[in-house]
Amino acid sequence: MKIKTAKMSYEEVLALPAPIHQKPMKQRLIFRLLLTALSVWDLWATHFTYRMINMEKLNKDEPCLVLMNHSSFIDLKIAIRLMCTRPFHIICTSDGFVGKRWLMRSLGCIPARKFMTDVTLVRDMVYAVRELKSSVLMYPEASYSFDGTQTPLPDSIGKCLKLLKVPVVMIRTHGAFARDPLYNNLQLRKVRVSADVEYLLSVKEIEEKSAQELNDILQEKFTFDYFRWQQENKVRIKESFRADGLNRMLYKCPKCKTEGQMSGQGTKILCKQCSKEYELTEYGYLKASKTDGQEADGMNFTHIPDWYKWERECVRQELLDGTYLLEVPVTIYMMVNTERIYQVGEGMLTHSRKGFHLTGCDGKLDYAQEPLASYSLYSDFYWYEIGDMISIGNEKVQYYCFPKESGDIVAKARLATEELYKLVRAQAALKSK
């Protein structure tokens, strides 16, 4: 999928009129049928099946909040198939509206900015369930998983449940990540996909529990490991490209500790610095291709999420030591409305203990974002087929930064954002006592 873009100067983009907020439109039956029809082929190709768990508790015409884990692009098609009997609205990233605002609104989509406090979004959700009597589909993780495990949930989700006052249903997929992991350049594998649809919380249960108790329940439900699922269920992925792009996520060599020199191609991932090589097996394990024994520190990973977790720990230590620094030249795009994404020039993106700092456009652009502005980072691989991307911004403007140098810094930037948020918030909590 591509996105509508245009080249324009930074000053011209700033002069563009801001979009006027519109309340959600009630989803028309014809558009729901269209969505269902467009989902048929992929679901048929994956032999999609599902099971219902306690769904008899939900009345036929009762609006609900549907929370779904986010693994790949097929997630939306699965949700459409499972919700086609009732009107529903889809919480969608705002750049999904670019060039097709009327269509997206007609389909029932509600725009949202990822990882930001968005009072307007909550109002739109309340309007959808109370005034339009429609259900709302939400991906609370807000972004695809990089390593097949859960991504952080917002602390505000429990409060949102209490405000909406509707039952909560969860859709959890199996096989969607294995079929189309984000790192793999949209190359589809032959994997069967299924889903569990579970009635999770009634209105009464939501009223009786605190926001933190609700957060804890959702945190438990949104805990998963899809590489482990593949291994335990003996799901065989025979495609010869299964390790293509794996270096985007596994960017640091466990042997020589070099970053940005990993290369994932075919079925293997190799460090170009020390020649350490692993094979990604058909059942989702990592296997050292060379029998050179364990590394001195015992790190010879067989499980991809363990490697990614180690990278997170390394980033956290850099932050604690004060040595973490990302400084990379970028091509800058901006979103100020839903007409287009505007390419405005070149610049420099810096990330440190102070947060993000973006400069560029011949000195005209200077934007800073503090660590507590966002609990995670909107970063993506091969974003709209343009390239790997890091996005920062606020309620008025979103900046999309495409690194001009190789080195696979997108995953590390997300890890650093999440760990820095935790550290700074913990420090602020200590000061307030």
C-alpha positions as CSV (number, residue, x, y, z in Angstrom):
1,M,0.0,0.0,0.0
2,K,1.2,3.5,-0.9
3,I,0.4,7.0,0.4
4,K,-0.2,10.2,-1.4
5,T,2.8,12.5,-1.2
6,A,4.0,15.9,-2.6
7,K,7.1,18.0,-2.4
8,M,6.6,21.4,-0.9
9,S,8.6,23.9,1.1
10,Y,8.5,23.9,4.9
11,E,6.9,27.4,4.9
12,E,4.2,26.4,2.4
13,V,3.3,23.4,4.5
14,L,3.0,25.5,7.6
15,A,0.7,27.9,5.8
16,L,-1.8,25.2,4.8
17,P,-5.2,25.4,6.6
18,A,-5.6,23.0,9.5
19,P,-8.3,20.3,9.1
20,I,-11.7,20.8,10.8
21,H,-12.6,18.0,13.2
22,Q,-15.7,16.0,12.2
23,K,-17.6,13.6,14.4
24,P,-17.6,10.0,13.3
25,M,-20.2,9.0,10.6
26,K,-22.5,6.1,11.2
27,Q,-21.3,3.2,9.2
28,R,-23.6,2.4,6.3
29,L,-24.5,-1.2,5.6
30,I,-23.2,-1.0,2.0
31,F,-19.7,0.0,3.2
32,R,-19.7,-2.8,5.8
33,L,-20.5,-5.3,3.0
34,L,-17.8,-3.8,0.9
35,L,-15.2,-4.2,3.7
36,T,-16.4,-7.8,4.1
37,A,-16.1,-8.6,0.4
38,L,-12.6,-7.1,0.3
39,S,-11.5,-9.4,3.1
40,V,-12.7,-12.6,1.6
41,W,-9.7,-13.5,-0.5
42,D,-7.0,-13.2,2.2
43,L,-9.1,-15.1,4.7
44,W,-9.8,-17.9,2.2
45,A,-6.1,-18.1,1.4
46,T,-5.2,-18.5,5.1
47,H,-8.0,-21.1,5.7
48,F,-9.2,-18.7,8.4
49,T,-11.1,-20.2,11.3
50,Y,-12.3,-18.7,14.7
51,R,-13.9,-19.7,17.9
52,M,-16.2,-17.8,20.2
53,I,-15.6,-17.7,23.9
54,N,-18.6,-16.6,26.1
55,M,-19.9,-14.4,23.3
56,E,-23.4,-15.4,24.2
57,K,-23.2,-12.7,26.9
58,L,-23.1,-10.0,24.3
59,N,-26.6,-8.9,23.1
60,K,-27.1,-8.8,19.3
61,D,-27.6,-5.0,19.2
62,E,-25.4,-4.1,22.1
63,P,-22.4,-1.8,21.4
64,C,-19.1,-3.0,22.7
65,L,-15.4,-2.1,22.7
66,V,-13.4,-4.6,20.7
67,L,-9.7,-4.8,21.6
68,M,-7.4,-6.7,19.2
69,N,-3.7,-7.5,19.2
70,H,-1.8,-6.1,16.3
71,S,0.4,-8.5,14.3
72,S,0.0,-7.7,10.6
73,F,-2.1,-6.1,7.9
74,I,-4.6,-9.1,7.9
75,D,-5.7,-8.1,11.4
76,L,-8.2,-5.6,10.0
77,K,-9.7,-8.2,7.6
78,I,-10.1,-10.7,10.5
79,A,-11.9,-8.1,12.6
80,I,-14.2,-7.2,9.7
81,R,-15.2,-10.8,9.2
82,L,-15.9,-11.3,12.9
83,M,-17.9,-8.0,13.3
84,C,-19.8,-7.9,10.0
85,T,-23.1,-8.5,11.7
86,R,-23.0,-5.2,13.7
87,P,-22.1,-1.6,12.9
88,F,-18.7,-0.7,14.1
89,H,-16.0,2.0,14.0
90,I,-12.3,1.4,13.6
91,I,-9.7,3.5,15.4
92,C,-7.1,4.1,12.7
93,T,-3.8,6.0,12.5
94,S,-4.4,9.5,11.1
95,D,-2.1,9.0,8.2
96,G,-4.4,6.2,7.0
97,F,-6.9,9.0,6.1
98,V,-4.4,10.7,3.7
99,G,-5.9,11.1,0.2
100,K,-9.1,9.2,1.2
101,R,-10.7,11.0,4.1
102,W,-14.3,10.7,2.8
103,L,-13.9,7.0,2.1
104,M,-12.3,6.2,5.5
105,R,-15.1,8.1,7.3
106,S,-17.7,6.3,5.4
107,L,-16.1,3.0,6.3
108,G,-16.5,4.0,10.0
109,C,-12.8,4.9,10.7
110,I,-11.9,7.3,13.4
111,P,-8.5,9.0,13.2
112,A,-6.0,8.8,16.0
113,R,-2.4,9.9,16.7
114,K,-0.2,7.0,17.9
115,F,1.1,7.0,21.5
116,M,-0.2,10.5,22.3
117,T,-2.8,11.7,24.8
118,D,-5.8,12.3,22.5
119,V,-8.9,13.8,24.2
120,T,-10.6,14.2,20.9
121,L,-10.3,10.5,20.2
122,V,-11.9,9.6,23.5
123,R,-14.8,12.0,22.7
124,D,-15.3,10.4,19.3
125,M,-15.4,6.9,20.8
126,V,-18.0,8.0,23.4
127,Y,-20.0,9.6,20.6
128,A,-19.8,6.4,18.5
129,V,-21.1,4.0,21.3
130,R,-23.6,6.3,22.9
131,E,-25.1,8.4,20.0
132,L,-24.5,6.2,17.0
133,K,-25.0,2.9,19.0
134,S,-22.0,1.4,17.3
135,S,-19.2,-0.8,18.5
136,V,-15.6,0.4,18.4
137,L,-12.6,-1.6,17.2
138,M,-9.3,-0.6,18.8
139,Y,-5.8,-1.8,18.6
140,P,-4.6,-0.7,22.1
141,E,-0.9,-1.6,21.2
142,A,-1.2,1.1,18.5
143,S,1.5,-0.4,16.4
144,Y,2.7,-3.7,14.9
145,S,4.8,-6.0,17.0
146,F,8.5,-6.1,15.8
147,D,9.5,-9.4,17.5
148,G,6.1,-11.2,17.8
149,T,5.6,-10.2,21.5
150,Q,3.3,-7.6,23.0
151,T,4.0,-3.9,22.7
152,P,3.2,-1.5,25.6
153,L,-0.4,-0.6,26.4
154,P,-1.3,3.0,27.4
155,D,-1.9,3.6,31.1
156,S,-5.1,5.4,30.1
157,I,-6.8,2.3,28.7
158,G,-8.5,1.4,32.1
159,K,-9.9,4.9,32.4
160,C,-11.2,4.7,28.9
161,L,-13.1,1.5,29.6
162,K,-14.8,3.1,32.6
163,L,-15.7,6.2,30.6
164,L,-17.2,4.2,27.6
165,K,-19.4,2.0,29.9
166,V,-19.8,-0.8,27.3
167,P,-18.8,-4.5,27.4
168,V,-15.2,-5.4,26.3
169,V,-14.5,-8.1,23.7
170,M,-11.0,-9.3,22.8
171,I,-9.9,-10.7,19.5
172,R,-6.6,-12.6,19.6
173,T,-5.1,-13.9,16.4
174,H,-2.9,-16.9,15.8
175,G,-0.7,-17.2,12.8
176,A,-1.1,-13.6,11.5
177,F,2.4,-12.6,12.6
178,A,3.9,-15.8,11.2
179,R,2.3,-15.2,7.9
180,D,3.4,-11.5,7.5
181,P,5.9,-10.2,10.1
182,L,6.7,-6.6,9.7
183,Y,10.4,-7.0,9.2
184,N,9.9,-9.3,6.1
185,N,9.1,-6.6,3.5
186,L,5.4,-7.6,3.0
187,Q,6.4,-11.0,1.7
188,L,3.5,-13.4,2.6
189,R,4.1,-16.9,3.9
190,K,1.8,-19.9,3.6
191,V,0.4,-20.1,7.2
192,R,-3.0,-20.9,8.5
193,V,-4.6,-18.1,10.5
194,S,-7.2,-18.3,13.3
195,A,-8.6,-16.1,16.0
196,D,-10.3,-16.3,19.4
197,V,-13.1,-13.9,20.1
198,E,-13.7,-13.6,23.9
199,Y,-16.2,-11.7,25.9
200,L,-13.8,-10.2,28.4
201,L,-15.6,-7.7,30.7
202,S,-19.2,-6.8,31.4
203,V,-20.3,-3.3,32.2
204,K,-20.8,-4.3,35.8
205,E,-17.3,-5.8,36.1
206,I,-15.9,-2.6,34.6
207,E,-17.8,-0.5,37.2
208,E,-16.6,-2.7,40.1
209,K,-12.9,-2.6,39.2
210,S,-10.4,0.2,39.4
211,A,-8.7,1.6,36.3
212,Q,-5.5,-0.1,37.4
213,E,-7.2,-3.4,37.9
214,L,-8.6,-3.2,34.4
215,N,-5.1,-2.3,33.1
216,D,-3.7,-5.4,34.8
217,I,-6.3,-7.6,33.2
218,L,-5.6,-6.3,29.8
219,Q,-1.8,-6.5,30.3
220,E,-2.2,-10.2,31.1
221,K,-4.5,-10.8,28.1
222,F,-2.1,-8.9,25.8
223,T,0.9,-11.1,26.8
224,F,2.0,-13.4,24.0
225,D,5.0,-14.7,22.1
226,Y,4.3,-15.7,18.5
227,F,7.6,-17.3,17.8
228,R,7.0,-19.5,20.8
229,W,3.5,-20.2,19.4
230,Q,5.0,-21.3,16.1
231,Q,7.5,-23.6,17.8
232,E,5.0,-25.2,20.2
233,N,2.4,-25.7,17.4
234,K,5.0,-27.0,15.0
235,V,4.0,-24.4,12.3
236,R,6.4,-25.0,9.4
237,I,7.5,-21.9,7.3
238,K,9.3,-23.2,4.3
239,E,9.7,-20.0,2.4
240,S,13.3,-19.2,1.4
241,F,12.9,-15.5,2.3
242,R,11.9,-16.0,5.9
243,A,15.0,-14.1,7.3
244,D,14.9,-11.2,4.8
245,G,15.1,-8.0,6.7
246,L,15.5,-9.7,10.1
247,N,18.5,-7.3,10.7
248,R,15.9,-4.5,11.1
249,M,15.0,-6.0,14.4
250,L,18.1,-7.9,15.3
251,Y,20.5,-5.0,14.7
252,K,23.2,-5.8,17.3
253,C,25.6,-8.8,17.1
254,P,25.6,-10.8,20.3
255,K,29.2,-11.9,19.6
256,C,31.1,-8.7,18.8
257,K,28.5,-6.3,20.0
258,T,28.6,-4.2,16.8
259,E,25.4,-2.4,15.7
260,G,24.2,-1.8,12.2
261,Q,26.3,-4.5,10.6
262,M,23.7,-7.3,10.6
263,S,22.4,-8.6,7.3
264,G,19.2,-10.7,7.0
265,Q,18.9,-12.5,3.7
266,G,17.2,-15.7,2.6
267,T,17.1,-18.0,5.7
268,K,20.1,-16.5,7.5
269,I,21.2,-13.5,9.5
270,L,24.9,-12.6,9.4
271,C,27.2,-10.1,11.2
272,K,29.3,-8.5,8.5
273,Q,31.8,-7.4,11.2
274,C,32.7,-10.7,12.8
275,S,31.0,-13.2,10.4
276,K,28.8,-14.7,13.1
277,E,25.9,-16.4,11.3
278,Y,22.5,-17.8,12.4
279,E,19.9,-19.7,10.4
280,L,16.2,-19.0,11.0
281,T,14.8,-22.6,10.9
282,E,11.5,-23.6,9.4
283,Y,10.0,-23.8,12.9
284,G,11.1,-20.3,14.1
285,Y,14.3,-21.2,16.0
286,L,17.7,-19.5,15.5
287,K,20.5,-22.0,14.9
288,A,24.2,-20.9,14.9
289,S,25.5,-21.9,11.4
290,K,29.1,-22.2,12.6
291,T,30.0,-24.5,15.5
292,D,32.2,-21.9,17.3
293,G,30.7,-22.7,20.7
294,Q,29.1,-20.3,23.1
295,E,30.1,-16.7,23.3
296,A,32.2,-15.6,26.3
297,D,29.1,-14.1,27.9
298,G,26.9,-17.1,27.1
299,M,24.8,-15.3,24.4
300,N,24.1,-17.7,21.6
301,F,20.4,-17.0,21.0
302,T,18.0,-19.6,19.8
303,H,14.9,-17.5,20.3
304,I,14.3,-14.2,18.5
305,P,12.4,-12.4,21.3
306,D,15.3,-13.3,23.7
307,W,17.7,-11.5,21.3
308,Y,15.4,-8.5,21.0
309,K,15.0,-8.4,24.8
310,W,18.8,-8.4,25.2
311,E,19.0,-5.4,22.8
312,R,16.4,-3.6,25.0
313,E,18.6,-4.3,28.1
314,C,21.6,-2.9,26.3
315,V,19.7,0.3,25.3
316,R,18.5,0.7,28.9
317,Q,22.1,0.4,30.2
318,E,23.3,3.0,27.7
319,L,20.6,5.4,29.0
320,L,21.7,4.7,32.6
321,D,25.3,5.3,31.7
322,G,24.5,8.4,29.7
323,T,26.1,7.0,26.5
324,Y,23.0,6.6,24.4
325,L,22.9,8.9,21.4
326,L,21.2,8.6,18.0
327,E,22.2,11.2,15.5
328,V,21.3,10.5,11.9
329,P,20.6,12.6,8.7
330,V,17.0,12.2,7.6
331,T,14.6,13.0,4.8
332,I,11.7,14.8,6.3
333,Y,8.0,14.5,5.5
334,M,5.2,16.3,7.3
335,M,1.5,15.7,7.9
336,V,-0.6,18.8,8.7
337,N,-3.9,17.6,7.1
338,T,-5.2,14.6,5.3
339,E,-4.6,15.8,1.7
340,R,-1.1,14.5,1.4
341,I,2.2,13.8,3.2
342,Y,4.5,16.6,2.3
343,Q,8.2,16.1,1.6
344,V,9.8,19.3,2.9
345,G,13.6,18.6,2.8
346,E,16.5,17.2,4.7
347,G,17.6,17.5,8.3
348,M,19.1,15.9,11.3
349,L,17.3,13.7,13.9
350,T,18.9,13.4,17.4
351,H,17.7,11.2,20.2
352,S,19.3,11.4,23.7
353,R,18.3,11.5,27.4
354,K,16.7,14.8,26.6
355,G,14.3,13.3,24.1
356,F,14.1,13.9,20.3
357,H,15.4,17.0,18.5
358,L,14.7,17.4,14.8
359,T,16.3,20.2,12.8
360,G,16.4,20.9,9.1
361,C,14.9,22.6,6.1
362,D,17.8,25.1,5.8
363,G,17.5,26.0,9.5
364,K,13.8,26.8,9.4
365,L,12.7,23.6,11.3
366,D,13.5,23.1,14.9
367,Y,11.3,20.7,16.9
368,A,12.0,19.2,20.3
369,Q,10.1,16.4,22.0
370,E,10.6,15.6,25.7
371,P,10.9,12.0,26.9
372,L,7.5,12.0,28.7
373,A,5.6,13.2,25.6
374,S,5.1,9.6,24.5
375,Y,5.4,6.1,26.1
376,S,6.5,4.5,22.9
377,L,7.5,5.5,19.4
378,Y,5.7,5.4,16.1
379,S,8.4,3.7,14.0
380,D,7.9,1.4,11.1
381,F,9.7,-0.8,8.6
382,Y,9.1,0.0,4.9
383,W,6.4,2.5,5.8
384,Y,3.9,2.8,2.9
385,E,6.7,1.3,0.7
386,I,8.8,4.5,1.1
387,G,11.3,3.2,3.7
388,D,12.0,2.6,7.4
389,M,10.6,5.5,9.4
390,I,10.6,7.3,12.7
391,S,7.7,9.6,13.5
392,I,7.5,12.3,16.1
393,G,5.2,15.3,16.5
394,N,2.2,16.7,18.3
395,E,-1.5,17.4,17.8
396,K,-0.8,20.0,15.1
397,V,1.9,18.4,13.0
398,Q,3.5,15.0,12.5
399,Y,7.0,14.6,11.3
400,Y,8.0,11.4,9.4
401,C,11.8,10.9,9.3
402,F,13.5,8.5,6.9
403,P,17.1,7.8,7.8
404,K,19.5,8.4,4.9
405,E,22.2,6.1,6.2
406,S,22.0,2.3,6.8
407,G,22.4,0.9,10.2
408,D,18.9,-0.2,11.2
409,I,18.2,2.4,13.9
410,V,14.4,2.3,13.8
411,A,14.0,-0.6,16.3
412,K,16.6,0.8,18.6
413,A,14.9,4.2,18.6
414,R,11.7,2.6,19.7
415,L,13.3,0.6,22.5
416,A,15.1,3.7,23.7
417,T,11.9,5.7,23.7
418,E,10.1,3.1,25.8
419,E,13.0,2.7,28.2
420,L,13.6,6.4,28.5
421,Y,10.0,7.0,29.3
422,K,10.1,4.5,32.1
423,L,13.3,5.9,33.6
424,V,12.1,9.5,33.5
425,R,8.7,8.7,34.8
426,A,10.2,6.7,37.7
427,Q,12.5,9.6,38.5
428,A,9.6,12.1,38.5
429,A,7.6,9.8,40.8
430,L,10.5,9.7,43.3
431,K,10.8,13.5,43.3
432,S,7.1,13.9,43.9
433,K,7.3,11.9,47.1
